[in-house]
Amino acid sequence: MFRLTLVIVLITAAASLKHVSKARRSEESWEKCYRDKHPFRQCRPKDCTFPMYIALERVGSLEDAKKLLRVEENLEQMCREAGALLGCLTTAVIQAPAECKELYKNSWDIDSLLTEEFLSNGVTFLRDVCYPEVIESIRRNVDCILEESVIDDTDICLRPNIDKNCSGISYNTDDYSAIITACWDEKYRISCDVDDIIECASKKVAATCDEDAGGLVELIGDAFYNTLKYPICPGGPRLRTLLKYFKK
């Protein structure tokens, strides 16, 4: 849940727009609001002025991520780049035609976060997580927090009902895909209680790492879910969907 290599620039991810369904929009709207006119496309970093963003896209393992975050000034650079991307997105959304804003707002996917309110919350989010003391805490704790076992442990906080055995659930259908979907909905229910998620993750990290690391997770979790107001339930875009925007 708290993959710190991505969280600082999470809200400013640039899109490939492969997720957009052309069939459900008129060609006129498509030309006006998507392709190169889409805020994510307009603001996608394309040159060496965003070295940390580009480096994050190329990270191949958790060990590579740790090395990247431990280097002096890299976290500070991440914050600067995130601020620049956030400013670009804000301008793009403000200048977008009203028709496009309505399309983004009513989208079922990550476009629904393209609102001035959400981007304004992003400014506060960056201020909270880019504070010098927080950056130093990330640098101190990155080795422990980015262990695969710790990440898996905190993921359980987001889906506390995980149970891969679906044999105990009866379904009135022979449709295998429907059964799998129903099993997922029943056995992998996501927790919608933000404060419980944050507290759970903080305690698990503190138990494995130390109190400083647990406090860091609590701070970033609170900034991500309560300050940024990233939606979990119901109907909000999932974190896994958002992370797809980091892929080329």
Buried (B, 14 or more C-beta within 10 A) or exposed (E): BBBBBBBBBBBBBBBBBEBBEEEEBEEEBBEBBBEEBBBBBBBBBEEEEBBBBBBBEEBEEBEEBBEBBBEEEBBEBBBBBBBBBBBBBBBBBEEBEEEBBEBBEEBEBBBBBBBEEBBEBBBEBBEBBBBEEBBEBBBBBBBBBBBEEBBEBBBBBBBEEEEEEBEEEEBEEEEEEEBEEBBEEBBBBBBEEBEEBBBBBBBBBBEBBBEEBBBBBBBBBBBBBBBBBBBBEEEBBBBEEBEBBBEE
